[in-house]
Amino acid sequence: ALLTMKAIVIATVFGLFLVGTYAAKEATKKAKKAKIYVPQIDCDVKAGKIINPEFIAKCPPGCQDVKHRVYGTDIYASFSSVCNAAIHSGVIDNTGGKILVQKVAGHSGYRGSFSNGVRSLSLPRWRESFLVSEGKPRKGVTYPSTLEYATSKSTAVKSGKGGAVHKEHHTSPAPKPATQTATTTPTPTTTTMHPSTTALKPTTIPATTKTTTVATAAKARSGLHRVRDTAFRSAFASNRNILQPNTGIQRQEPVVTFQSAAGSAAHLAMETDLWKPGLSIFDTGFSSKEELNPKPLESTSQGNPNCKVDLSFLIDGSWSIGKRRFQLQKQFLSNIAQALGIGSVGPLMGIVQYGNDPSTEFNLQTYTNSRDLRNAIEKIPQKGGLSNVGKALSFVNKNFFLDANGNRRGAPNVVVVMVDGWPTDRVEEASRLARESGINIFFVTIEAAAESEKHNVIEPKFVDKAVCRTNGFYAINVPSWFSLHKVVQPLVKRVCDTERLVCSKTCLNSADIGFVIDGSSSVGTNNFRTVLQFVANISKEFEISDTDTRIGAVQYTYEQRLEFSFDKYSTKQDVLSAIKRISYWSGGTSTGAAISYASEQLFSKSKPNKRKIMILITDGRSYDDVRLPAMAAHQNGVIAYSVGVAWAAQDELEAIATDPDKEHSFFVDEFDNLYRFVNQLIQNICTEFNSQPRN
C-alpha cells in the first residue's frame, strides 16, 4: 500500500511537471508570435526628418519615382527619401516592404549611381548619413512603434505687426538633378554580331604581306595625315567592340611622307591667352625647339607652384592603337611631365591605362619630380583589349583621387582622357558622376572618326557628353598621332589655368555669401544672438578661404552697417569669430534700403567667378519698398534667399526671394525654430548649383 501511495504521488508530481512545461512552451510560442507594430512612412519622408537613430518602418508601394530623390550609394545623405533609397539599395522593390534604417555620421562625399531602376545623385558632403537594410530587428535593440519627427505641423502665428494671421511656411523641395533622370533600367547597348557578317580585328600579318597591306591602306585613305591603315580603320572599323587577343599585331604605317599642318608658331605659343571657342590648335604650329624640348613652367625643385593640380592621365592601351602609336603616346606624356614641372608644391601626375579594364600604372604620390616620372612612363607596357573609356572614368572617380593615393585637399582634380578614335563603351553616365565629384575632365581625341566611320561610334558626340564644359576649352582633337607633340604646351596651359577648372567648384566652395541681418528693435537681444547662431551654423558648412567660399555680413535697422566684407576673413574660424562679435543695433526696419546697401557694399565687389548668394533674415514688415531693390539685385546676378520670423510679411519674403519662391523663401513662427532651415538652405543652394548648364 505504501509503495502504491508513493507511486501515485510520483505520478501526480510528474503529471503536474509536464502540464507546467507544456503551458510554459505555449506561453513562449505566443510571446514569439506577438508582433511588434511597425510604423508606416510615406515615400517622400527623408531620414533627416526622423529623430530616432535606428528604426524599422514599412514603405508603401510606388515609391520608385524621380520626385523622391536619393543622394549617395550604399551610404545615403540624410535628406534622401528613405523608401526610394531602400529600392536603390535593393532591400525592397517598388511594391514596398519593411526596412531597417540606421543613422550614421556625415560623409565628405556621396557618389551617385543607377541601381534597381533608381538614379541616385552625387553630393560633395552632408552632416548626417543613413544605412538601410532588411527590416529584421537586431538582437538587444528595442525599436519604436511610433517615429519621432523633427518638424511639427503648421501652426497659426502672427504674420504682420498689424495683427494678421499666417500659417508657418515650411518649404522642403527635394534637390533637383542637373539632368532629367529615368526610373527604368536602361536597355543594354551591347549587341552580339554574327561571325559571318562581322570581320574580326586582324591577326598577325606575315612579313611578306606587310608591303601589300600598307599599299592598300594608302589607297583606301585619301588624306595622308590620317595614318591608320585599312586593317584598323577602313575594312575593320566597325569591329572596335570585339576583343582581339594579344597576337603582337601593330597597325602598319603607310610608306609615305607625313605632311604636317602649316601655321604660325608664335600664335600657338600664345594659345591660352588668345584661345577662343572653336579655335583649332592645328591652324598653327610650334617651332622645332618647342616641339622637341618642352620647357617646365617656372619649374623649381619642388614643382611649379603656379600649377598646383592633381592630374590623372587615362591612356589608351587598346590593341587598335598599335605599338608604334602607343610609344608616341608615352612620348607625349613624357613631354607633358617635363613641361608641367612636377613637384610637391606644384602639379602631381598619375597614370591609369585602360583597355578592357582600367588599372593604375602609378598614383599621384609615386613620383614627385619630372625626371623619375618620365623614366617610369617609358617603362609602361601596353595592356591591349578594347577602348572602354566609360569604365576607366568610373574607376578613376572611385579609386584614384583618394588621400591614400596622394590626393591633396585644395588642389583641383583633373583627368585627361587620351582616345584613339572613339570609345567602345558609353561615357556619359560615368562622366557625369565624375564631374559631380569635382573632377575636371579633358578629352584629347586622336584620329577621330571620319564621316564614313561615324556609324560605328557607339555614343555620338561622346566628347561633349563627357567633358567638364562644352565650350571647347576641355576638348582637343588631333588629326594624327604624329602631330600629337603640338598640343603639349596648349594642354599644359589649360590644365594649369585653375581659375577655369570649373568642375572643381562645388556648391560649398564657389560662392560669395552675404548675410543681411535685421537688427530692429522687435528682434531683441536674445533673439539676435539666436540669429547669429543661425548665420554661424550655415557658414560653417562651407569651405571658406580667399579662393573658396567667402562670407560677408550687413546689419540693418533704419540704417545699414557693413559688419565685414568678403575679403576681410579668409579662414572659417575667423569668420565664425567675426559673426559672434556682431553687436545688436536696435531701431526700425528698412529692408529695401538694406538690400540696396548689400548690393553696393558686398556683391558689387564679388569675384567674377563666384556665385553671389544673399541670405536675408527679418522678423517684420519693412517700412520701405523691397520689390525694386530685390529686382535690381536679381538682375545683377544675386541669388536671394529670404528667411522670415514671427511677424515677417509673406508677400515681402516672396518678393525678395529669387524665383521659384518656394525654394528660396522660408518662414518660422519663432526664432528658436530657425535651426530647422539650416540643412534645407544648404540643400537648396547645392541643388541650384548642380542644375547649372554645362555650356
Secondary structure, DSSP 8 states (H G I E B T S, - for coil): -HHHHHHHHHHHHHHHHHHHHHHHHHHHHHHHH------B--TT-BGGGB--SEEEEEE-S----TTS--BBSSSEETTSBHHHHHHHHTSSBTTBEEEEEEEEEEES-B---EETTEE-B-BS-EEEEEEEEES---TT----SS--BSS----EEE-STT--EEE----------SS----S----------TTT---------GGGHHHHHHHHHHH-S-TT----HHHHTTTGGGTTS------------SS--------HHHHHTHHHH--TT--GGGS---HHHHHS---SS--TT--TT---EEEEEEE--GGGHHHHHHHHHHHHHHHHHHHT--TTS-EEEEEEESSS-EEEE-TTT--SHHHHHHHHHT-----S---HHHHHHHHHHHTS-GGGT--TTS-EEEEEEEES--SS--HHHHHHHHHTTEEEEEEEES---GGGGGG-SSTTHHHHHSS-SSSTTEEEES-GGGGGGGHHHHHHHHH-GGG-GGG--TTTSEEEEEEEE--TTT-HHHHHHHHHHHHHHHTTS-BSSSSBEEEEEEESSSEEEEE-TTT--SHHHHHHHHHH---------HHHHHHHHHHHTGGGS-TTSEEEEEEEESS--SS--HHHHHHHHHTTEEEEEEEETT--HHHHHHHS-SSGGGTEEEESSGGGGGGHHHHHHHHHHHHHHTS---
